[in-house]
């Protein structure tokens, strides 16, 4: 047996295997422990025409390339350049290029900037207060559980206390404060707001920008990573990109929101845009952004939008209407590239990356 293993590791012919080991060989092949190979001998001979052409070429002094010296001396006029087959296949060339996700991020930024928006950024780790409480999400909401949120183990912001904005937000949760709402009718706890989380949406950035606006008119956007405690499948990732935007201004209403979103998606090449009535905890009215996909022949959900509720804006000191929306970037890219599995975007398939996004769906 040891002799057989030694031969197999070096490669062996079928006729070199003893009869009593042929059954073992077949079993090893079936289990994938041996690989069957074939040997082929190919003979190539040059034709008489090829020999003649070769001899003719050897006698002639071809010039491979023009040099500055040849041009300056004028010798190029009498030189015979080596013939070039213009129909011959060119060697493969793979220059560096940006990842399709990065290309779409740049495109989205250009669209926002062209519409007069200012970009904002922020930390990936935020307090639960800004990620949830400031958005009027009750502290017993299922989205705040470990099933949906990544919490920083032992992370707390001890500086957060029930004063100022925090006190007003807490009152809005408990009894509606002065917003005209009844609130959620529970006792708000500061310890829950102090917990640190990986931001679950970029609305945490736009709501902080709303608080910092001092009730002044503004329009800002953010494009960045968010983190969800999701089971990975063809349409869910634990880490993805989200684009958010808000407009603060006097007299803004749903018609303005519909106009901005229609214009925004049209600039990204999507003319078929609809906004359907929906529900989101921190906007009222709320609209679902839908775009039509020709390849699947139906309307697809892109993201949510609406006008921030008074329970969100008034505790932050903002009395003007605030238009807000958010959309997953990968979902938009899947539509543009014709991809059905979101995981393909991050499989690092060099062949797919080299073909580029123009051919990604082919």
N, C-alpha and C positions, 0 to 999 in steps of 0.2 A: 504493500500500500504506500509506503514512504517513497518508493521509486516512482510510483504512479503520480503522486502529488508533485514530486520534483519535475517530472516530465510535463505535467499539466501546466505548471507555473511558467514553463519556457515555451509552451505550445507544442502540440503533438498532432500527428495525422491519425485519421481513423484506422488506417491499416497497421499503425504501430501499437494499438491497444490490444492486449491479449483477450481472447474470446471470453474468459471468465470475468473480465472487467467491463465488457461492453454494456451490460445491464446497468452497472454503476455509472458509467459515462452518460447513458441516456437519462438516468435519474438526476444527475448533477446538472445536465443541460436544462431539464424541465424546471428545476428549482432556481435557475439563473446563476448557478455557481460556476458553470462553464459556458464559454461563448463559442458558438460555432462560427468559423470563418471560412472564407473561400479564397483560393489563390488563383489569379489569372495571369497568364503571360501574354503580353501584347507586343507584337513586332511592328515597328514603323519603318517604312522605307521611303526614301525620297524618290520622286519620279524623275524621269529624264528631263522634263521641262524645268523641274526644280533645280536639278544639277546645272542645267544650262544658265538659268537665271543667277544661280550662286556664283558660277565662274565669271559671268558678265559683271556682276557687282564687285567682285574682287579686283577687277582690272580698272574700275572707275574710282576716281578720288572724290567721294561725296563729302559735302560739308554738312556737319550736324547742326551748327547754329551760326548765326551771324554775330560777329564781334565788332566792337567799336573800331578796332584797327582795320578790319576788312572794309567797313563803311568809309572810313577816312581815306583809305588808299584807293578805293574804287574797285578792289579786287572782287567784291561781291557781284559785280556785273557779269563776270565770266565764270564765277563759281557755280558748281552744280549741286543744288541742295538735295539731300536725301529725300526720296518720295515719302509722303505721309498719307496713310490710309485714314481719311476723315470719317469713315464709317466704322472704324474699329472702336470697340468698347473702351471707354475711359476708365482708369482705375477708380475704385470707390474712394470717396473723400468724405470724412465725417468731421466737419468743423464743430467747435464748441457752440452750444446754444443754450438758451434759458429753458428751464423746465416749463411745460405748459401752464402749470399753476401760477408760477411767477409771472409769466407773460400775461395771464388774465388779470392778475393783481395790478400790474402796470397799466393795463387797458382800463380797468375800473377806476383807478386813480385819475387817469387822464380825463375820463368822462366827468367825474365829480369836479375836478378842478376847472374844466371847461364850463361847468354850470355855476361857478362862483362859490364853491364850497372850500372850506379850510380843513386840512387833515389833522386829526388828533390821535394821540397814542397813549398807552398806559401800561401798567404792570399786569402780568398774567395772574399774579396772586392778589386777590382783593378780599376785603371783609365781606361777610355775609350781609352786613347792613347795606352796602352799596350794590351788591350783586342781587339782593332779594328785597330787603325791607324798604329801601328807597323807591322801589318799583311797586310798592303796595302788595307784595307777595306775602301772605300770612306765614307765620313761623311754623305752622303745622301743615304747610302745603307739601304734597308728595314730591315735588321737584327738588325740595331741599333735603330729602333723605339721601343716604349713601348710595341708593340704587341709581340715582341720577347725577350726583355731584361728587367731585373729588375734594375731600377736605384735607387740609394740611394737618397732619397728626400733631396734636398739642399746640397748634398755632392759634394765637390770640392777639388782638390789638387792644392792649390794656388801656390805651389812651382814649378809646371810644367811651363816652359817657352820655348820660341822658341830659344833655344841655343843647340849646340852640336848635340846629336843624334836626339832630337826633331826637330831641324832645318833641318837636312838632310832628315828625314822622311817626313816633311812637303813639302820640295822641290820635293821629289819623287812623292808625291800626285799631286802637282801642274803642274810639267813639266817633271818629270822623273829624275831630278837631273843629275847624271853622269852615270845612269844605261843603257842608250841607249833606254829607254822607253819614251813615250810622256806623261806619267802620266795620271791623270784623268781630267786634264784641268778644275780645279776649284780653288777657293781661300780657302786654308785650314785655319780653325779657331782654335786657341789654347783653347778657352773656351769649345768647344765641347770635346777636348781631356782631359780636366781637370775633367770632370764629373766622378763620382764614380759609378761603376756597380758591381753587383754580377757576378762573372766570368761566361761567357756563354760556355766556353770550357777550357780545361787545356793546350791548345796551348799557352795561355797567360804565362804559366810557362815555357814552352820550348822555347818560343821566348825570354823571359828574360834571360834564360840560354844561348841562342845563343849570345845575346848581351854581356853577361859577359864572354864569352869564349875567348875573345881577339884573335880570329881567330886560336885558338889552336884546335887540334883534340880531340874530346870527344864524348861520347855517354851517354845520360841520359834519364830517364823516370819519369813519374809521374802518380799516381793513386789517384784520389780524386773526390770530389763532384763538380758538375757544376749545374747551375741554368738557367732554361728556362721558359719564360712566355708562357707556353703551356696549351691547354685545355686537361684535364686528360681524357685518354681513354685507350683502351687495349694495345696500343703500345707507349703511351707518358706519361711522368711524368714531373712535374715542378722541381723536384730535383732528380738527378741521378748521377751515377759515370761514369767517363771517364778515359781511360788509353791512355797516349800519349808517344811518344818516338821520339828522334832525334839522328842522327849520323852526326857529322861534320868530314870530312876527305878529303884529297887530292885525286882527280881522281874518286870519287864516282859517280855512274850513276844508271840508272833505274834497271839494272841487279842486282846490289848490294841490292837495295831496295826490289826487288822481292824475292831475296834469304833470306834476313833477315825476311821478313814477313811470308814467307812459313815456315821457321824454327820455328818462334815464335808460329804460330798457330798449327804447328805439335806437339810442346811440350805441347800444351794445349789439345791435343787429336783430332785435326781436320786435317786429311790428305788431304781432298778435299778442296784445296784453289786455287782460281783464282783471277787474278788482271785484271780488265777491264778498258780500257781508260775512263776517266771521266773529269770533270771540277771542280776546286775549285779556289776561288779568289786569294789565295796566294801561290799556287804551280803550276809548269809547268816543265815537264809534270805531269799530275795527274792521279791517279789510284784508282779505287773503289775496296775494298777488298770484295770478295765474298766467302762464304763457302757453301758446299753442305750439306743439311739436309736430311738424309735418311727417317725420319718420314713423311715429307711433300713431298719428292721427287722433290725438286727443289733447285736452288741456291738462297741464301739469302744475302742481303747486310749487311756487318758488320761495315764498316767505310771507311774513306778516307785516302789517302796517296799521296805522291808526293815529288818533290824536290822544296824547297823554291825558289821563283822567285828572280832575282837580285834586284828588287825593295824592297824586304824584307830584304835580307842579306847585301847588300852593304851599305845602310845607317847605319847599325849596326856595320860596320867595319869588316865584315866577308866576305872573298873572296873565301873560300873553299865551295864546294857543301855541302848542308845540306839536308839529307834525313829526312822526317817527316811523321808521321802517327798518327791517333787517332781512337778510337773505343769506343762505349758505352759498359760498363761492364754488365749492366742488360740484354742487348740484347744477349750477349754471354751466360749468365747464363740461359736465357730462352731456348736457343737451347740445352744446356747441360741437363736441367731438363725436357724438353718436355712441357714447360708452354706456353700457348697461350695468356695469359693476364698478362702484366707486373705488374699490381697492386697486383697480388697474392703474389709477393715477399715481400710486406710490409703490408699485411693484418693482420699480427700477429696471424695467425691461429695456435694455439698450437698443434693441431693434426698434421698439415702439418710439423711444425717445429720438432716435436718429431720423426716423421717417418724418418726425415733426407733426404738429397738430393738424396740418392741412390734410395729411393722409392717415391720421390716427384711426379713422372710422373704417378704412378700407382693409 
